[in-house]
C-alpha cells in the first residue's frame, strides 16, 4: 500500500485513504474517529480512521454497516477517479459496491490475501462473510494486482492483472550475492518478520524455541500482542532466539 501511495503521489495524484482498522487488542472501549485526515508516508495523501468499538469482531461488523456513510462523507469533498480496494473483505466490498453503483467510480482490486487464508475457529463469522464477497469483487473489478502467482492465477481472464513485485534494495541484493550457500555455515538461522499475533502463527514460534537443535537460532522482528512473550523468551533462551521488536 505504501508503495502505491508513494508512486501515485509522486505522479501528482491526490489520494485519500479510508481505513477499516482491525484493532490488535479486543476490549470494551470506543476508539474516537479522526476524520480530519492523517498524513500518510509524508506524501500528498491523508488517511481517515472511523470511530470503532474495540471489541472484536463487533466493532468491525458495525463499521461494515457504516461503510456507505463513511465513503459518502469522503466523496462529498473529494471526487476520486478510481478506487484501489485492499483485499476482498466485507468492509472493502461494501465500500466498493457503493462507489461503483452510486458514484460510478471503478475500482482496482489489490489482492495480498485470500479471504480464508488465516487459521480461524468455527465461531469466526467475519472471515466467512469475507469469503462470500470474493466472486462479486472479482466480477466487478476493473483491474487487479496480486502479490504472487498463485493468487494471480485465480483471477478472471479478460481483465488487466498485474503481478506486484517485491521491493528489495540494491544493498541487500549485493549482500545476498556474497553470502555462503544455504546451510553450509555451522550456525543456522530461521527468520520471521511480521505481525506477532496468534492468527499469523506467531505462537508456534514460541513453542519452536524450546525444541530448536543446538546449531539453530530464531531471529524475529515485528510487533503485536505476543511481543512481550518474545521478550521473555529471549531473556530465558538468549542462545536460541534473537528478538528485535518493530524495525
N, C-alpha and C positions, 0 to 999 in steps of 0.2 A: 504493500500500500504506500509506504513512504517513497519507494522508487517511482511509482506512478505519479504521486503528487509532485515530487521534485521535477520530474520531466515535464509535466503539463504546466506547472507554474513557470518554469524557465522558458517555456514556449509562449508565455503571455496569457494563459488562461486564468480566469478567476475560478476558484474552487471552494466549495463548501462541503463539509463532511457532517453526516448525521450518524451518531454513534448509537448502536443498540446495546451498549455497555453490559458486559457479563461480569458481575462482581465476584471477586475471588472468595469473599467471606460472606456466609449466609447469616443474617441477624435481623432482628426487628428494628429497623431504622429506615428513615426516608432520606435518600440522597437528594439534595437540592439540585435543581436544574441550572445549567449555565447556557442560557440562550443567547448571550452576548457574543459568543464565539471565542474560541481559544486558539491562539496562533499555533500552526502546525508546521513542523520541520523548518521553522524560520523562513517560510515562503509566503507567497500571497495566497494563503489558504487558512480557513478557520474551521474549527471543529465545534459542533453543537452537541452538548450532553443533556439529554432529557432527565427530568426527575425520575427516580426509581425507588421502589420499595426493595430493600436489600435482602429480603428473604427469598431465597431461591426455592423453586422456579417461579414463584408467583409474581415477583417483580418484573421479570422478563415477559411473562404472559400478559400482564396488564399493559406493558408498553407495546406489545404486539397489537393490542386492540386500539391503542392510541396512535399507531404508526401513521394512518392517513392524516390525522390532525397535525402531527409533527411535520410531515412532509409539506402539507399545505401552508403551514406557518413560514417555512423557509421560502417556498415558491412565491409568497406574496411580495418578497423583497428581491428575489433573485430568480431569474428565468433560465434554467440550465438548458444547454443544447443537447446534452446527453448525460445519462447517469451511469456510474460504474457501481455495480452491485457485488458485494463481497459474499460469496457462497450462497447456497440455496437454503437459507434459514427462514423461519417463519416471519420474523420482523422484516427482513430484507425482501421477502416475497410480497408481503402486503404493501410495502413501500413501492416496489417496482410496479405492481399492478395499478396502484393509484396514479403513478406518474404516466404509465402507458395509456390507461383508459381515460383518465380525466384530463390529463395535460398533454397527451400525445407526444410524450418525451420518450425516445427509445432508450434501452439500457444495454450495456455490455456486462456480461456475467463473468466475474473473476473467480475461478474455482481453485481453491487451495485444499479443500477437504470434501469428502463425501459426507452426506448427512449423518450416516450411522458409522462413521469411521472410528469413533472412540467407544471404548467399552461402556455400556450402560446397563443398569439393572432393570428388572421388569417394570418397575413403577416409574421409570423416567418417561414422562409423557412428551415433553417438548421435542426430543430428537425424532420421535415417531411422527410428530406433526411436521417437523422439518423435512422428513423423507417424503411426505405427501406433496411437498412443493416441487420436488425435483422435475417431474415431467412438464409441469406448466412453465417453469422457469426456462427449461431447455427449449421448449416450443416457441416461446415468445421473445427470447433474447435476440438482439440484432447481431451480436458477435460474442466471441468467447476468448478468454485467456485461461491457460491451465499451467500448473507448476510442474507437471510431469506427464510422460507419455501415456501411462495407464488411464489417467483422467481424460487426456486429450482424445483417446480412442473411444471414450463413452459419449462424446459429443456428436450431435446430429451432423450429417454431411450436408453440403449445400450452403452452409453459413461460414463466415470467416472465423477461423480459430487460430490462435497464436500460442506457441509454447513460450512461456516467460522464462528466460534463462536465469540461472543463479548469478549473483554478483560477487565476484571474487577479486580482491585487489591483486595487483601485479606482484607486490612484495610476498604475498602468500604463495603465489604460483612459483616464484623463484625459490622459496624455501622448500616447497614440495619437490621441485626438480632435483634438489641437492640431498634429500633425505635418503636414509637407508631403505632398502626394500622392506616391506611389512614383515613383522615377526622375526627379523634377523637379530635384533638387539636382545640382550639378556633380560631387559626390563620391558614390559608391555603396558600400554595404556588403553583404557576404554573410556571414550568421551561421551558425555551427554550435555547438550546445550539447549535449554528451552525452559518451558514452564514447569515449575515444581508443584504439580497438582496430582492427586490420586488418579483422575481420569486419563492423564497422559502417561500413567505407568511409573511415575517417579518413585512411588512407594516400593516398587520391585527393586529399584537400585539400592535402597537402604537394606533390603534383605540380602542383596548380592554381596554387599561389603563383607559380610561375615563368612562367605564361602569362596572368596576370590583366592586363586592359587598364589603362592608366595611371590611369584615374579610379575604379578599383575597389579595395576593401580587404577582406581577410578577417578577421572577428572570431570568435575561438574561445574557448569555455570548456569545461572538462572535465578528466578525469583518466584515466589508463590507461597501458599500456606504451609508447605513442607520444608521451607528454607531453614527454619530453626532446627528441625530434625537432622538436616545435613550438617549444620554447625556442630551439633552434639556428636554425630557420627565421626566427624573429622577429629574432634577432641579425644574420642575414645580409640580411634584407629588411624592415627596420623600417617602410618605407613601404607594404609590401604586406600585412603580417599583424600583427594585434594579439591576443596570447595572454594570457589571464587565469588559466589553470590552473583549479583547483577553486574555485568560488564558492558 
